[in-house]
């Protein structure tokens, strides 16, 4: 019941509303797998993004980023906070590989777990950034669909952005708009990377995109190339039908010509036979050939 859910959590006799970070829904339990993949040594960026989104949706992000600190024991919020911290702890550890889970089991709060994971896996890694860049440079369409190719490129771009984010000024006093210009430069770089990996059959649409003013974004370029791919698929579907019709017409002409030739040959054979028999027929009465 909705009313029962709203009154599930209480502190000092007061109902905890659904908008409170201390609210726990009746369907929540610690051993829930809340992300698509468990945390490993190599997927922290994807994992932390999914987990952050989930915790934000559950209004529990403050427990991991430290904005909702642990209350003192005498506080009315102490027990609700402990329950929520234990719940989030279960969500985090359930979504980890066994070795990583064992390394954080002695942490006192989920904020400590979160900070430890960021310290170990979340720092900018030069070898990983180099590996991603190398993979990006070697990625090409290779006859795959435009959608599949662009998805691969987008995944690499997002991970590179996570590891090496674009620097932005936070003082609020700058007027040079450096962040915007860096962002536009990054978009152009991604556009060129996307176009360079396309198959040669898209050379015409690539030229049109590069000649466009203003320069389109990678997303816009993807839609243009995708439309060109669809037109090619439609043309390829029509071509066999046209070829089949042409083949049938050619076959009919050959058959008609063969029949005509056969008829002519038969006529020639009859004439030859008649002429041949005329030559052997001889009249014994009048002494002339051609009849008997």
Secondary structure, DSSP 8 states (H G I E B T S, - for coil): -HHHHHTS-EETTEE--TTSTT---TT--TT---SSS-B-SS-HHHHHHHHHHHHHHTT-HHHHHSSS----TTSTTHHHHHHHHHHHHHHHHHTB-HHHHHHTTT-SSHHHHHHHHHHHHSS--HHHHHHHHHHHHH---TT--HHHHHHHHHHHHHHHHHHS------SS---S-HHHHHHHHHHHHHHHHHHHTS-GGGHHHHHHHHT-SS---HHHHHHHHHHHHHHHHHHHHHHHHHHHHHHHHHHHHHHHHHHHHHHHHHHHHHHHHHHHHHHH-B-TTT--BS--
